[in-house]
Amino acid sequence: MGHSSPIIEQYQRKLVSAEKAARIVKPGDWVDYGAFCAAPRTLDKALADRVDELENVNIRAVAFPGKAAVALAGRTNKKLIYNNWHFSSGC
């Protein structure tokens, strides 16, 4: 105990907030969400908050639990395009 693995150390160096990750997304990007209950809910909300700044951003998901914020935010303006391979009522 007390020893950290190189993988954990690398993960810690790369770990950022959902808001910072969402700021990396630019127009025309594709964003892949995790599948089923591993979906990134905080990133989803952070991307939805940027709906007025982004255009033509495609998000791919598989059975996102509940309603994705990006799907609701991009519903009328096509700035955030939500692609879900399998809809689910939640996990």
Contact map, one row per residue, 1 for C-alpha under 8 A:
1110000000000000000000000000000000000000000000000000000000000000000000000000000000000000000
1111000000000000000000000000000000000000000000000000000000000000000000000000000000000000000
1111100000000000000000000000000000000000000000000000000000000000000000000000000000000000000
0111110110000000000000000000000000000000000000000000000000000000000000000000000000000000000
0011111110000000000000000000000000000000000000000000000000000000000000000000000000000000000
0001111111000000000000000000000000000000000000000000000000000000000000000000000000000000000
0000111111100000000000000000000000000000000000000000000000000000000000000000000000000000000
0001111111110000000000000000000000000000000000000000000000000000000000000000000000000000000
0001111111111000000000000000000000000000000000000000000000000000000000000000000000000000000
0000011111111100000000000000000000000000000000000000000000000000000000000000000000000000000
0000001111111110000000000000000000000000000000000000000000000000000000000000000000000000000
0000000111111110000000000000000000000000000000000000000000000000000000000000000000000000000
0000000011111110000000000000000000000000000000000000000000000000000000000000000000000000000
0000000001111111000000000000000000000000000000000000000000000000000000000000000000000000000
0000000000111111100000000000000000000000000000000000000000000000000000000000000000000000000
0000000000000111110110000000000000000000000000000000000000000000000000000000000000000000000
0000000000000011111110000000000000000000000000000000000000000000000000000000000000000000000
0000000000000001111111000000000000000000011001000000000000000000000000000000000000000000000
0000000000000000111111100000000000000000001001100000000000000000000000000000000000000000000
0000000000000001111111110000000000000000000000000000000000000000000000000000000000000000000
0000000000000001111111111000000000000000001000000000000000000000000000000000000000000000000
0000000000000000011111111000000000000000001001100100000000000000000000000000000000000000000
0000000000000000001111111100000000000000000000000000000000000000000000000000000000000000000
0000000000000000000111111100000000000000000000000000000000000000000000000000000000000000000
0000000000000000000011111110101000000000000000000000000000000000000000000000000000000000000
0000000000000000000000111111100000000000000000000000011010000000000000000000000000000000000
0000000000000000000000001111100000000000000000000000011110000000000000000000000000000000000
0000000000000000000000000111110000000000000000000000001111000000000000000000000000000000000
0000000000000000000000001111111000000000000000000000000111000000000000000000000000000000000
0000000000000000000000000001111100000000000000000000000011110000000000000000000000000000000
0000000000000000000000001000111110000000000000000000000011110000000000000000000000000000000
0000000000000000000000000000011111000000000000000000000000111000000000000000000000000000000
0000000000000000000000000000001111100011000000000000000000111100000000000000000000000000000
0000000000000000000000000000000111111111000000000000000000001100000000000000000000000000000
0000000000000000000000000000000011111110000000000000000000001111000000000000000000000000000
0000000000000000000000000000000001111110000000000000000000000111100000000000000000000000001
0000000000000000000000000000000001111110000000000000000000000011100000000000000000000000001
0000000000000000000000000000000001111111000000000000000000000000000000000000000000000000000
0000000000000000000000000000000011111111100000000000000000001001100000000000000000000000000
0000000000000000000000000000000011000111111100000000000000000000000000000000000000000000000
0000000000000000000000000000000000000011111110000000000000000000000100000000000000000000000
0000000000000000010000000000000000000001111111000000000000000000000000000000000000000000000
0000000000000000011011000000000000000001111111100000000000000000000000000000000000000000000
0000000000000000000000000000000000000001111111110000000000000000000111000000000000000000000
0000000000000000000000000000000000000000111111111000000000000000000011000000000000000000000
0000000000000000011001000000000000000000011111111100000000000000000000000000000000000000000
0000000000000000001001000000000000000000001111111110000000000000000001000000000000000000000
0000000000000000000000000000000000000000000111111110000000000000000011001100000100000000000
0000000000000000000000000000000000000000000011111111000000000000000000000000000000000000000
0000000000000000000001000000000000000000000001111111110000000000000000000000000000000000000
0000000000000000000000000000000000000000000000111111111000000000000001001100001100000000000
0000000000000000000000000000000000000000000000001111111000000000000000000000001000000000000
0000000000000000000000000000000000000000000000000111111000000000000000000000000000000000000
0000000000000000000000000110000000000000000000000111111110000000000000000000001100000000000
0000000000000000000000000111000000000000000000000011111110000000000000000000011100000000000
0000000000000000000000000011100000000000000000000000011111000000000000000000011110000000000
0000000000000000000000000111111000000000000000000000011111100000000000000000001110000000000
0000000000000000000000000001111000000000000000000000000111110000000000000000000111100000000
0000000000000000000000000000011110000000000000000000000011111000000000000000000111100000000
0000000000000000000000000000011110000000000000000000000001111100000000000000000001111000000
0000000000000000000000000000000111100010000000000000000000111111000000000000000001111100000
0000000000000000000000000000000011110000000000000000000000011111000000000000000000011110000
0000000000000000000000000000000000111000000000000000000000001111100000000000000000011111010
0000000000000000000000000000000000111010000000000000000000001111111100000000000000010111010
0000000000000000000000000000000000011010000000000000000000000011111100000000000000000001111
0000000000000000000000000000000000000000000000000000000000000001111100000000000000000001111
0000000000000000000000000000000000000000000000000000000000000001111110110000000000000000000
0000000000000000000000000000000000000000100100000000000000000001111111110000000000000000000
0000000000000000000000000000000000000000000110010000000000000000001111111000000000000000000
0000000000000000000000000000000000000000000110110010000000000000000111111100000111000000000
0000000000000000000000000000000000000000000000000000000000000000001111111110000111000000000
0000000000000000000000000000000000000000000000000000000000000000001111111110000000000000000
0000000000000000000000000000000000000000000000010010000000000000000011111111000100000000000
0000000000000000000000000000000000000000000000010010000000000000000001111111111111000000000
0000000000000000000000000000000000000000000000000000000000000000000000111111110110000000000
0000000000000000000000000000000000000000000000000000000000000000000000001111110000000000000
0000000000000000000000000000000000000000000000000000000000000000000000000111111100000000000
0000000000000000000000000000000000000000000000000000001100000000000000000111111110000000000
0000000000000000000000000000000000000000000000000011011110000000000000000100111110000000000
0000000000000000000000000000000000000000000000010010011111100000000001101110111111000000000
0000000000000000000000000000000000000000000000000000000111100000000001100110011111100000000
0000000000000000000000000000000000000000000000000000000001111000000001100100000111110000000
0000000000000000000000000000000000000000000000000000000001111000000000000000000011111000000
0000000000000000000000000000000000000000000000000000000000011111000000000000000001111110000
0000000000000000000000000000000000000000000000000000000000011110000000000000000000111110000
0000000000000000000000000000000000000000000000000000000000001111000000000000000000011111000
0000000000000000000000000000000000000000000000000000000000000111000000000000000000011111100
0000000000000000000000000000000000000000000000000000000000000011110000000000000000000111111
0000000000000000000000000000000000000000000000000000000000000000110000000000000000000011111
0000000000000000000000000000000000000000000000000000000000000011110000000000000000000001111
0000000000000000000000000000000000011000000000000000000000000000110000000000000000000001111
